[in-house]
Amino acid sequence: MSDELPRIAVLRCNALGDYLMATPALAALRARFPGAEITLLGARWHDRFLTGRPGPVDRVLVVPQIPGLAAQPAGAPTADALPAFLEAARAERYDLAVQLHGGGAAANPLVAALGARRTIGLRAPGAPALDADVPYRYYQPEADRFLEVVRLAGADGPAEYPRLAVLGAERDAAGALLPGDGPWVVLHPGATDPRRRWPAGRFAAVADALAAAGARPVLVGAAGEAEVGAAVLAAAARPITDLTGRTDLGTLAAVLARAAVVVANDSGPLHLARAVGTATVGLYWCGNAINAAPAGRSRHRPLLSWTVHCPVCGVDCSTAGYPHRPGDGCEHRPSFLDQIPVAEVVEEVSDLLGRVGAGAPAPALR
């Protein structure tokens, strides 16, 4: 492959946190091939959010619906658009196609069909081969997983998220939503999977402790998370600034950048806070922490719940990726984060406020 002006396609067609965990690998490709055009094969939201935003991705091609492609966002072009998509992709004459979307059962045939000079990516047992691959095993830090793939092309770099650019108009919008001085502490109580949600009453208790100490708690979430946000507001004794459903993704990035600390479940806004450089207290189920938690502790404090058996039926829910172990989870969806107490979250927020500064004396939380 030419080192001068290669054309690179990268498949990563899923949600916000999933994309951000791949950005260290994208940045490594950019550093290795500074003159390359890097195309993300992604979703409509990638196109809206990344077009015109400085970063390692030059352009986005929206992938049509692919049967079996895990976690593909809703709203993709219908499957009958696939032939035209592949025809256009082949016309790009990619030098390198990179599969960062999972084990490869559906993703590897798609990447192979692009007609690139070389293909690399992940491969689970039984998945079709690429020119070179990294074995896919479920429990592995995602950022390191993707860096291991791009090393096959001679690219490498740190596993920390590269700083996400926040646009001026987004900062202005965030300033209008959060006027005056902080310290603002953002709370995100939502998550797509209810098992990843810390109880709403505990978020409310943290918000009350923040407000009592002089910090300014803020609730964020998508419009579809209004019920979760309302439960926090109902349980809180003190007022909380509620931005649920009031921000697009760019404005949310700016709101998180304006915060001193973000407290969130393992979900997109937590990863977005890391990407804009804000300190975080992340609430993780232990298995998810292996894949998604940050390695450093200066600015990020993952708190883990070690519950591995369903609180409802007792089934072992930790066996993903281990076909010889009994149990494959269950249909119940209680919170798996009950083990994390309010006191731990309050202590970590207090310590981070003292370390990162916020343009005002750090509150002494109790």
C-alpha atoms as a printed R data frame, in Angstrom:
    type eleno elety resid chain resno       x       y      z
1   ATOM     1    CA   MET     A     1   0.000   0.000  0.000
2   ATOM     2    CA   SER     A     2   1.259   3.469 -0.852
3   ATOM     3    CA   ASP     A     3   2.321   5.537  2.155
4   ATOM     4    CA   GLU     A     4   1.670   8.785  0.306
5   ATOM     5    CA   LEU     A     5  -2.011   9.130 -0.604
6   ATOM     6    CA   PRO     A     6  -3.755   5.885  0.311
7   ATOM     7    CA   ARG     A     7  -7.517   5.590  0.431
8   ATOM     8    CA   ILE     A     8  -8.711   3.861  3.588
9   ATOM     9    CA   ALA     A     9 -12.190   2.619  4.460
10  ATOM    10    CA   VAL     A    10 -13.067   1.730  8.077
11  ATOM    11    CA   LEU     A    11 -16.240  -0.134  9.051
12  ATOM    12    CA   ARG     A    12 -17.590   0.948 12.441
13  ATOM    13    CA   CYS     A    13 -21.338   1.302 12.053
14  ATOM    14    CA   ASN     A    14 -22.889   1.466 15.515
15  ATOM    15    CA   ALA     A    15 -23.532   3.870 18.405
16  ATOM    16    CA   LEU     A    16 -21.755   6.862 19.920
17  ATOM    17    CA   GLY     A    17 -19.685   5.099 22.577
18  ATOM    18    CA   ASP     A    18 -18.765   2.387 20.072
19  ATOM    19    CA   TYR     A    19 -17.442   4.995 17.650
20  ATOM    20    CA   LEU     A    20 -15.453   6.858 20.301
21  ATOM    21    CA   MET     A    21 -13.747   3.663 21.440
22  ATOM    22    CA   ALA     A    22 -12.490   3.297 17.860
23  ATOM    23    CA   THR     A    23 -11.109   6.843 17.620
24  ATOM    24    CA   PRO     A    24  -7.636   5.933 18.982
25  ATOM    25    CA   ALA     A    25  -7.300   3.469 16.082
26  ATOM    26    CA   LEU     A    26  -8.585   6.064 13.610
27  ATOM    27    CA   ALA     A    27  -6.093   8.597 14.962
28  ATOM    28    CA   ALA     A    28  -3.318   6.008 14.651
29  ATOM    29    CA   LEU     A    29  -4.204   5.456 10.987
30  ATOM    30    CA   ARG     A    30  -4.152   9.217 10.439
31  ATOM    31    CA   ALA     A    31  -0.708   9.501 12.090
32  ATOM    32    CA   ARG     A    32   0.686   6.588 10.054
33  ATOM    33    CA   PHE     A    33  -0.803   7.817  6.776
34  ATOM    34    CA   PRO     A    34  -1.091  11.611  7.147
35  ATOM    35    CA   GLY     A    35  -2.035  12.109  3.497
36  ATOM    36    CA   ALA     A    36  -4.711   9.432  3.459
37  ATOM    37    CA   GLU     A    37  -8.382   9.958  2.849
38  ATOM    38    CA   ILE     A    38 -10.121   8.035  5.642
39  ATOM    39    CA   THR     A    39 -13.730   7.117  4.998
40  ATOM    40    CA   LEU     A    40 -15.903   5.833  7.824
41  ATOM    41    CA   LEU     A    41 -18.483   3.284  6.763
42  ATOM    42    CA   GLY     A    42 -21.029   4.264  9.350
43  ATOM    43    CA   ALA     A    43 -24.569   5.369 10.123
44  ATOM    44    CA   ARG     A    44 -26.619   8.459  9.403
45  ATOM    45    CA   TRP     A    45 -25.735   9.942 12.788
46  ATOM    46    CA   HIS     A    46 -22.025   9.674 11.953
47  ATOM    47    CA   ASP     A    47 -22.652  11.653  8.771
48  ATOM    48    CA   ARG     A    48 -24.542  14.390 10.624
49  ATOM    49    CA   PHE     A    49 -22.090  14.618 13.525
50  ATOM    50    CA   LEU     A    50 -18.729  14.183 11.801
51  ATOM    51    CA   THR     A    51 -19.187  16.068  8.528
52  ATOM    52    CA   GLY     A    52 -17.393  19.397  8.882
53  ATOM    53    CA   ARG     A    53 -15.890  18.454 12.271
54  ATOM    54    CA   PRO     A    54 -12.077  18.327 12.419
55  ATOM    55    CA   GLY     A    55 -10.842  14.840 13.251
56  ATOM    56    CA   PRO     A    56  -9.421  11.643 11.803
57  ATOM    57    CA   VAL     A    57 -12.454  10.947  9.566
58  ATOM    58    CA   ASP     A    58 -12.566  12.783  6.233
59  ATOM    59    CA   ARG     A    59 -15.943  11.546  5.037
60  ATOM    60    CA   VAL     A    60 -18.748   9.185  5.953
61  ATOM    61    CA   LEU     A    61 -20.537   6.672  3.744
62  ATOM    62    CA   VAL     A    62 -23.817   5.475  5.236
63  ATOM    63    CA   VAL     A    63 -24.046   1.673  5.206
64  ATOM    64    CA   PRO     A    64 -27.379   0.159  4.118
65  ATOM    65    CA   GLN     A    65 -29.091  -2.418  6.296
66  ATOM    66    CA   ILE     A    66 -26.911  -5.533  6.515
67  ATOM    67    CA   PRO     A    67 -28.559  -8.684  7.920
68  ATOM    68    CA   GLY     A    68 -26.633  -9.836 10.980
69  ATOM    69    CA   LEU     A    69 -24.564  -6.660 11.381
70  ATOM    70    CA   ALA     A    70 -24.761  -6.244 15.149
71  ATOM    71    CA   ALA     A    71 -25.939  -2.961 16.685
72  ATOM    72    CA   GLN     A    72 -26.449  -1.206 13.352
73  ATOM    73    CA   PRO     A    73 -28.414   1.973 14.167
74  ATOM    74    CA   ALA     A    74 -31.969   2.385 12.997
75  ATOM    75    CA   GLY     A    75 -32.666   4.520  9.965
76  ATOM    76    CA   ALA     A    76 -30.116   2.963  7.619
77  ATOM    77    CA   PRO     A    77 -30.981   2.813  3.914
78  ATOM    78    CA   THR     A    78 -32.903  -0.345  3.101
79  ATOM    79    CA   ALA     A    79 -31.081  -3.512  2.101
80  ATOM    80    CA   ASP     A    80 -31.936  -3.051 -1.569
81  ATOM    81    CA   ALA     A    81 -29.499  -0.099 -1.597
82  ATOM    82    CA   LEU     A    82 -26.557  -2.457 -0.964
83  ATOM    83    CA   PRO     A    83 -25.638  -3.188 -4.624
84  ATOM    84    CA   ALA     A    84 -25.382   0.520 -5.442
85  ATOM    85    CA   PHE     A    85 -23.448   1.126 -2.231
86  ATOM    86    CA   LEU     A    86 -20.902  -1.561 -3.111
87  ATOM    87    CA   GLU     A    87 -20.599  -0.354 -6.697
88  ATOM    88    CA   ALA     A    88 -19.804   3.155 -5.475
89  ATOM    89    CA   ALA     A    89 -17.379   1.810 -2.861
90  ATOM    90    CA   ARG     A    90 -15.493  -0.301 -5.401
91  ATOM    91    CA   ALA     A    91 -15.142   2.764 -7.625
92  ATOM    92    CA   GLU     A    92 -13.181   4.409 -4.791
93  ATOM    93    CA   ARG     A    93 -10.429   1.778 -5.276
94  ATOM    94    CA   TYR     A    94  -9.554   1.609 -1.586
95  ATOM    95    CA   ASP     A    95  -5.998   0.659 -0.728
96  ATOM    96    CA   LEU     A    96  -6.995  -0.596  2.715
97  ATOM    97    CA   ALA     A    97 -10.319  -1.683  4.215
98  ATOM    98    CA   VAL     A    98 -10.452  -2.099  7.991
99  ATOM    99    CA   GLN     A    99 -13.096  -4.063  9.884
100 ATOM   100    CA   LEU     A   100 -13.599  -2.689 13.413
101 ATOM   101    CA   HIS     A   101 -17.197  -3.794 13.843
102 ATOM   102    CA   GLY     A   102 -16.985  -7.061 15.752
103 ATOM   103    CA   GLY     A   103 -16.417 -10.742 15.165
104 ATOM   104    CA   GLY     A   104 -16.903 -10.531 11.426
105 ATOM   105    CA   ALA     A   105 -19.691 -12.991 10.585
106 ATOM   106    CA   ALA     A   106 -21.543 -10.239  8.691
107 ATOM   107    CA   ALA     A   107 -18.888  -7.529  8.690
108 ATOM   108    CA   ASN     A   108 -16.048  -9.431  7.002
109 ATOM   109    CA   PRO     A   109 -18.015 -10.327  3.851
110 ATOM   110    CA   LEU     A   110 -19.026  -6.665  3.570
111 ATOM   111    CA   VAL     A   111 -15.423  -5.469  3.917
112 ATOM   112    CA   ALA     A   112 -14.177  -8.087  1.461
113 ATOM   113    CA   ALA     A   113 -16.802  -6.959 -1.050
114 ATOM   114    CA   LEU     A   114 -15.372  -3.426 -1.116
115 ATOM   115    CA   GLY     A   115 -12.621  -4.594 -3.460
116 ATOM   116    CA   ALA     A   116  -9.783  -3.003 -1.493
117 ATOM   117    CA   ARG     A   117  -6.194  -3.956 -2.245
118 ATOM   118    CA   ARG     A   118  -5.807  -5.195  1.356
119 ATOM   119    CA   THR     A   119  -8.288  -6.062  4.083
120 ATOM   120    CA   ILE     A   120  -7.643  -6.333  7.817
121 ATOM   121    CA   GLY     A   121  -9.900  -6.693 10.830
122 ATOM   122    CA   LEU     A   122 -11.345  -8.829 13.576
123 ATOM   123    CA   ARG     A   123 -12.291 -12.467 13.205
124 ATOM   124    CA   ALA     A   124 -14.243 -14.656 15.593
125 ATOM   125    CA   PRO     A   125 -14.208 -18.452 15.217
126 ATOM   126    CA   GLY     A   126 -16.167 -19.393 12.120
127 ATOM   127    CA   ALA     A   127 -16.150 -15.913 10.560
128 ATOM   128    CA   PRO     A   128 -14.844 -15.463  6.999
129 ATOM   129    CA   ALA     A   129 -11.175 -14.576  6.668
130 ATOM   130    CA   LEU     A   130  -9.668 -11.270  5.588
131 ATOM   131    CA   ASP     A   131  -6.124 -10.769  4.317
132 ATOM   132    CA   ALA     A   132  -4.963 -10.401  7.916
133 ATOM   133    CA   ASP     A   133  -6.898 -10.482 11.144
134 ATOM   134    CA   VAL     A   134  -6.843 -10.264 14.921
135 ATOM   135    CA   PRO     A   135  -8.711 -12.973 16.876
136 ATOM   136    CA   TYR     A   136 -11.939 -11.590 18.312
137 ATOM   137    CA   ARG     A   137 -12.536 -12.497 21.931
138 ATOM   138    CA   TYR     A   138 -15.358 -10.718 23.711
139 ATOM   139    CA   TYR     A   139 -13.583  -9.523 26.869
140 ATOM   140    CA   GLN     A   140 -10.834  -7.121 25.771
141 ATOM   141    CA   PRO     A   141 -10.501  -3.335 26.145
142 ATOM   142    CA   GLU     A   142 -12.121  -2.065 22.970
143 ATOM   143    CA   ALA     A   143  -9.626   0.724 22.268
144 ATOM   144    CA   ASP     A   144  -6.756  -1.763 22.544
145 ATOM   145    CA   ARG     A   145  -8.653  -4.264 20.397
146 ATOM   146    CA   PHE     A   146  -8.891  -1.783 17.528
147 ATOM   147    CA   LEU     A   147  -5.299  -0.629 17.910
148 ATOM   148    CA   GLU     A   148  -4.258  -4.258 17.603
149 ATOM   149    CA   VAL     A   149  -6.048  -4.368 14.255
150 ATOM   150    CA   VAL     A   150  -4.485  -1.221 12.794
151 ATOM   151    CA   ARG     A   151  -1.032  -2.413 13.848
152 ATOM   152    CA   LEU     A   152  -1.454  -4.894 10.998
153 ATOM   153    CA   ALA     A   153  -1.108  -1.836  8.743
154 ATOM   154    CA   GLY     A   154   1.842  -0.390 10.657
155 ATOM   155    CA   ALA     A   155  -0.244   2.124 12.630
156 ATOM   156    CA   ASP     A   156  -0.063   2.541 16.401
157 ATOM   157    CA   GLY     A   157  -0.727   5.055 19.120
158 ATOM   158    CA   PRO     A   158  -2.109   5.599 22.627
159 ATOM   159    CA   ALA     A   159  -5.395   4.066 23.733
160 ATOM   160    CA   GLU     A   160  -6.633   7.384 25.143
161 ATOM   161    CA   TYR     A   161  -9.365   9.052 23.127
162 ATOM   162    CA   PRO     A   162  -8.068  11.855 20.890
163 ATOM   163    CA   ARG     A   163  -9.674  15.172 21.801
164 ATOM   164    CA   LEU     A   164 -12.975  15.649 20.021
165 ATOM   165    CA   ALA     A   165 -13.369  19.059 18.401
166 ATOM   166    CA   VAL     A   166 -16.274  21.111 19.758
167 ATOM   167    CA   LEU     A   167 -17.482  23.776 17.343
168 ATOM   168    CA   GLY     A   168 -17.961  27.423 18.306
169 ATOM   169    CA   ALA     A   169 -21.705  27.405 17.706
170 ATOM   170    CA   GLU     A   170 -22.005  24.371 19.959
171 ATOM   171    CA   ARG     A   171 -20.111  26.117 22.747
172 ATOM   172    CA   ASP     A   172 -22.390  29.145 22.384
173 ATOM   173    CA   ALA     A   173 -25.464  26.927 22.663
174 ATOM   174    CA   ALA     A   174 -24.068  25.227 25.770
175 ATOM   175    CA   GLY     A   175 -23.305  28.596 27.348
176 ATOM   176    CA   ALA     A   176 -26.918  29.648 26.844
177 ATOM   177    CA   LEU     A   177 -28.170  26.438 28.449
178 ATOM   178    CA   LEU     A   178 -25.743  26.669 31.389
179 ATOM   179    CA   PRO     A   179 -25.257  30.384 32.062
180 ATOM   180    CA   GLY     A   180 -23.065  31.757 34.832
181 ATOM   181    CA   ASP     A   181 -20.385  30.122 36.905
182 ATOM   182    CA   GLY     A   182 -20.106  26.484 37.886
183 ATOM   183    CA   PRO     A   183 -18.935  24.139 38.948
184 ATOM   184    CA   TRP     A   184 -21.416  22.234 36.805
185 ATOM   185    CA   VAL     A   185 -21.614  18.503 37.414
186 ATOM   186    CA   VAL     A   186 -23.486  16.643 34.700
187 ATOM   187    CA   LEU     A   187 -25.477  13.494 35.498
188 ATOM   188    CA   HIS     A   188 -26.563  11.010 32.834
189 ATOM   189    CA   PRO     A   189 -28.840   8.330 34.342
190 ATOM   190    CA   GLY     A   190 -29.782   6.620 31.083
191 ATOM   191    CA   ALA     A   191 -28.436   3.621 29.177
192 ATOM   192    CA   THR     A   192 -29.950   1.535 26.410
193 ATOM   193    CA   ASP     A   193 -29.675  -1.630 28.493
194 ATOM   194    CA   PRO     A   194 -31.519  -1.235 31.840
195 ATOM   195    CA   ARG     A   195 -28.935  -3.513 33.467
196 ATOM   196    CA   ARG     A   196 -26.387  -0.715 32.991
197 ATOM   197    CA   ARG     A   197 -28.480   1.899 34.813
198 ATOM   198    CA   TRP     A   198 -27.634   2.937 38.356
199 ATOM   199    CA   PRO     A   199 -30.915   3.474 40.265
200 ATOM   200    CA   ALA     A   200 -32.541   6.870 39.714
201 ATOM   201    CA   GLY     A   201 -32.831   7.511 43.448
202 ATOM   202    CA   ARG     A   202 -29.072   7.285 43.843
203 ATOM   203    CA   PHE     A   203 -28.484   9.822 41.068
204 ATOM   204    CA   ALA     A   204 -30.923  12.062 42.924
205 ATOM   205    CA   ALA     A   205 -28.989  11.607 46.175
206 ATOM   206    CA   VAL     A   206 -25.752  12.578 44.427
207 ATOM   207    CA   ALA     A   207 -27.462  15.641 42.926
208 ATOM   208    CA   ASP     A   208 -28.714  16.692 46.360
209 ATOM   209    CA   ALA     A   209 -25.223  16.342 47.849
210 ATOM   210    CA   LEU     A   210 -23.798  18.428 45.004
211 ATOM   211    CA   ALA     A   211 -26.394  21.175 45.387
212 ATOM   212    CA   ALA     A   212 -25.971  21.282 49.164
213 ATOM   213    CA   ALA     A   213 -22.237  21.835 48.728
214 ATOM   214    CA   GLY     A   214 -22.634  24.640 46.188
215 ATOM   215    CA   ALA     A   215 -22.106  22.721 42.957
216 ATOM   216    CA   ARG     A   216 -24.668  22.874 40.162
217 ATOM   217    CA   PRO     A   217 -26.106  19.511 39.085
218 ATOM   218    CA   VAL     A   218 -27.319  19.109 35.514
219 ATOM   219    CA   LEU     A   219 -29.347  16.250 34.055
220 ATOM   220    CA   VAL     A   220 -28.803  15.218 30.433
221 ATOM   221    CA   GLY     A   221 -30.259  12.555 28.184
222 ATOM   222    CA   ALA     A   222 -31.950  11.955 24.872
223 ATOM   223    CA   ALA     A   223 -35.656  12.594 24.458
224 ATOM   224    CA   GLY     A   224 -36.253   8.854 24.726
225 ATOM   225    CA   GLU     A   225 -34.722   8.902 28.223
226 ATOM   226    CA   ALA     A   226 -37.293  11.355 29.602
227 ATOM   227    CA   GLU     A   227 -38.847   8.741 31.889
228 ATOM   228    CA   VAL     A   228 -35.489   7.932 33.485
229 ATOM   229    CA   GLY     A   229 -34.711  11.618 33.933
230 ATOM   230    CA   ALA     A   230 -38.137  12.289 35.423
231 ATOM   231    CA   ALA     A   231 -37.528   9.583 38.035
232 ATOM   232    CA   VAL     A   232 -34.342  11.382 39.127
233 ATOM   233    CA   LEU     A   233 -36.103  14.735 39.313
234 ATOM   234    CA   ALA     A   234 -38.966  13.235 41.332
235 ATOM   235    CA   ALA     A   235 -36.581  11.693 43.860
236 ATOM   236    CA   ALA     A   236 -34.393  14.779 44.306
237 ATOM   237    CA   ALA     A   237 -35.026  17.181 47.191
238 ATOM   238    CA   ARG     A   238 -33.243  20.096 45.505
239 ATOM   239    CA   PRO     A   239 -33.607  21.637 42.029
240 ATOM   240    CA   ILE     A   240 -31.630  20.158 39.123
241 ATOM   241    CA   THR     A   241 -31.093  21.865 35.786
242 ATOM   242    CA   ASP     A   242 -32.794  19.492 33.359
243 ATOM   243    CA   LEU     A   243 -31.503  19.380 29.780
244 ATOM   244    CA   THR     A   244 -33.055  16.014 28.920
245 ATOM   245    CA   GLY     A   245 -34.136  16.076 25.278
246 ATOM   246    CA   ARG     A   246 -32.905  19.670 24.815
247 ATOM   247    CA   THR     A   247 -29.554  19.092 23.104
248 ATOM   248    CA   ASP     A   248 -28.447  17.661 19.818
249 ATOM   249    CA   LEU     A   249 -25.256  15.627 19.899
250 ATOM   250    CA   GLY     A   250 -22.933  18.548 19.184
251 ATOM   251    CA   THR     A   251 -24.520  20.716 21.875
252 ATOM   252    CA   LEU     A   252 -24.341  17.809 24.295
253 ATOM   253    CA   ALA     A   253 -20.598  17.564 23.611
254 ATOM   254    CA   ALA     A   254 -20.264  21.252 24.454
255 ATOM   255    CA   VAL     A   255 -22.373  20.899 27.622
256 ATOM   256    CA   LEU     A   256 -20.120  18.057 28.766
257 ATOM   257    CA   ALA     A   257 -17.029  20.117 27.936
258 ATOM   258    CA   ARG     A   258 -18.423  22.943 30.098
259 ATOM   259    CA   ALA     A   259 -18.825  20.617 33.081
260 ATOM   260    CA   ALA     A   260 -16.212  20.069 35.768
261 ATOM   261    CA   VAL     A   261 -17.203  16.409 36.247
262 ATOM   262    CA   VAL     A   262 -19.629  14.039 34.544
263 ATOM   263    CA   VAL     A   263 -21.296  11.179 36.454
264 ATOM   264    CA   ALA     A   264 -22.794   8.605 34.126
265 ATOM   265    CA   ASN     A   265 -23.596   5.005 33.431
266 ATOM   266    CA   ASP     A   266 -21.553   3.186 30.786
267 ATOM   267    CA   SER     A   267 -23.185   4.797 27.763
268 ATOM   268    CA   GLY     A   268 -22.493   7.252 24.957
269 ATOM   269    CA   PRO     A   269 -22.426  10.487 27.012
270 ATOM   270    CA   LEU     A   270 -19.821   9.015 29.392
271 ATOM   271    CA   HIS     A   271 -17.517   8.279 26.453
272 ATOM   272    CA   LEU     A   272 -18.302  11.677 24.932
273 ATOM   273    CA   ALA     A   273 -17.253  13.369 28.181
274 ATOM   274    CA   ARG     A   274 -13.919  11.546 28.021
275 ATOM   275    CA   ALA     A   275 -13.500  12.591 24.395
276 ATOM   276    CA   VAL     A   276 -13.972  16.308 25.177
277 ATOM   277    CA   GLY     A   277 -11.534  16.110 28.105
278 ATOM   278    CA   THR     A   278 -13.910  16.303 31.075
279 ATOM   279    CA   ALA     A   279 -13.287  14.348 34.271
280 ATOM   280    CA   THR     A   280 -15.689  11.453 34.807
281 ATOM   281    CA   VAL     A   281 -17.091   9.117 37.410
282 ATOM   282    CA   GLY     A   282 -18.283   6.126 35.401
283 ATOM   283    CA   LEU     A   283 -20.673   3.505 36.761
284 ATOM   284    CA   TYR     A   284 -19.915   0.087 35.286
285 ATOM   285    CA   TRP     A   285 -20.949  -3.499 35.516
286 ATOM   286    CA   CYS     A   286 -17.660  -5.370 35.943
287 ATOM   287    CA   GLY     A   287 -17.836  -7.128 32.572
288 ATOM   288    CA   ASN     A   288 -18.479  -3.876 30.725
289 ATOM   289    CA   ALA     A   289 -15.580  -2.262 32.581
290 ATOM   290    CA   ILE     A   290 -13.161  -4.742 30.988
291 ATOM   291    CA   ASN     A   291 -14.247  -3.563 27.560
292 ATOM   292    CA   ALA     A   292 -14.953   0.116 28.102
293 ATOM   293    CA   ALA     A   293 -13.436   1.641 31.265
294 ATOM   294    CA   PRO     A   294 -10.455   4.020 31.013
295 ATOM   295    CA   ALA     A   295  -7.051   2.893 32.212
296 ATOM   296    CA   GLY     A   296  -5.961   6.099 33.983
297 ATOM   297    CA   ARG     A   297  -7.241   7.448 37.285
298 ATOM   298    CA   SER     A   298  -6.089  11.086 37.290
299 ATOM   299    CA   ARG     A   299  -9.249  12.316 35.578
300 ATOM   300    CA   HIS     A   300 -11.451   9.238 35.359
301 ATOM   301    CA   ARG     A   301 -12.856   7.121 38.187
302 ATOM   302    CA   PRO     A   302 -14.670   3.993 37.110
303 ATOM   303    CA   LEU     A   303 -16.728   2.460 39.917
304 ATOM   304    CA   LEU     A   304 -17.573  -1.212 39.437
305 ATOM   305    CA   SER     A   305 -20.418  -3.435 40.497
306 ATOM   306    CA   TRP     A   306 -19.290  -7.067 40.749
307 ATOM   307    CA   THR     A   307 -22.768  -8.582 40.450
308 ATOM   308    CA   VAL     A   308 -22.542 -11.431 37.933
309 ATOM   309    CA   HIS     A   309 -25.693 -13.396 38.735
310 ATOM   310    CA   CYS     A   310 -29.080 -11.991 37.781
311 ATOM   311    CA   PRO     A   311 -30.697 -10.443 40.885
312 ATOM   312    CA   VAL     A   312 -34.060 -11.875 39.770
313 ATOM   313    CA   CYS     A   313 -33.300 -15.492 38.818
314 ATOM   314    CA   GLY     A   314 -29.671 -16.071 39.780
315 ATOM   315    CA   VAL     A   315 -28.456 -17.037 36.279
316 ATOM   316    CA   ASP     A   316 -24.784 -16.361 35.528
317 ATOM   317    CA   CYS     A   317 -24.615 -13.405 33.128
318 ATOM   318    CA   SER     A   318 -20.811 -13.269 32.770
319 ATOM   319    CA   THR     A   319 -20.298 -16.055 30.244
320 ATOM   320    CA   ALA     A   320 -20.374 -14.087 26.965
321 ATOM   321    CA   GLY     A   321 -17.671 -15.400 24.679
322 ATOM   322    CA   TYR     A   322 -17.134 -18.589 26.675
323 ATOM   323    CA   PRO     A   323 -19.121 -21.317 24.889
324 ATOM   324    CA   HIS     A   324 -17.898 -24.089 27.206
325 ATOM   325    CA   ARG     A   325 -19.224 -22.387 30.337
326 ATOM   326    CA   PRO     A   326 -22.814 -22.994 31.427
327 ATOM   327    CA   GLY     A   327 -25.281 -20.145 31.318
328 ATOM   328    CA   ASP     A   328 -25.998 -17.539 28.679
329 ATOM   329    CA   GLY     A   329 -27.718 -14.798 30.609
330 ATOM   330    CA   CYS     A   330 -31.476 -14.448 30.956
331 ATOM   331    CA   GLU     A   331 -34.369 -12.272 29.834
332 ATOM   332    CA   HIS     A   332 -34.520 -10.177 33.033
333 ATOM   333    CA   ARG     A   333 -33.338  -6.576 32.948
334 ATOM   334    CA   PRO     A   334 -32.871  -5.310 36.536
335 ATOM   335    CA   SER     A   335 -30.046  -2.945 37.361
336 ATOM   336    CA   PHE     A   336 -26.753  -4.771 37.850
337 ATOM   337    CA   LEU     A   337 -25.243  -1.664 39.488
338 ATOM   338    CA   ASP     A   338 -26.941  -1.795 42.896
339 ATOM   339    CA   GLN     A   339 -23.650  -2.665 44.555
340 ATOM   340    CA   ILE     A   340 -22.276   0.858 43.972
341 ATOM   341    CA   PRO     A   341 -23.170   3.096 46.950
342 ATOM   342    CA   VAL     A   342 -23.889   6.820 46.785
343 ATOM   343    CA   ALA     A   343 -21.008   7.559 49.159
344 ATOM   344    CA   GLU     A   344 -18.408   6.235 46.704
345 ATOM   345    CA   VAL     A   345 -19.722   8.425 43.897
346 ATOM   346    CA   VAL     A   346 -19.854  11.526 46.097
347 ATOM   347    CA   GLU     A   347 -16.291  10.935 47.321
348 ATOM   348    CA   GLU     A   348 -14.927  10.552 43.811
349 ATOM   349    CA   VAL     A   349 -16.741  13.644 42.519
350 ATOM   350    CA   SER     A   350 -15.431  15.647 45.472
351 ATOM   351    CA   ASP     A   351 -11.864  14.518 44.847
352 ATOM   352    CA   LEU     A   352 -12.070  15.270 41.128
353 ATOM   353    CA   LEU     A   353 -13.523  18.728 41.756
354 ATOM   354    CA   GLY     A   354 -10.568  19.472 43.992
355 ATOM   355    CA   ARG     A   355  -8.106  18.234 41.373
356 ATOM   356    CA   VAL     A   356  -9.452  19.577 38.101
357 ATOM   357    CA   GLY     A   357 -10.651  22.990 39.314
358 ATOM   358    CA   ALA     A   358 -13.761  24.647 37.990
359 ATOM   359    CA   GLY     A   359 -13.197  28.384 38.159
360 ATOM   360    CA   ALA     A   360 -14.588  28.373 41.697
361 ATOM   361    CA   PRO     A   361 -13.654  26.830 45.060
362 ATOM   362    CA   ALA     A   362 -14.320  23.110 45.019
363 ATOM   363    CA   PRO     A   363 -17.398  22.165 47.061
364 ATOM   364    CA   ALA     A   364 -16.813  20.036 50.122
365 ATOM   365    CA   LEU     A   365 -19.236  17.192 49.511
366 ATOM   366    CA   ARG     A   366 -20.592  15.055 52.315
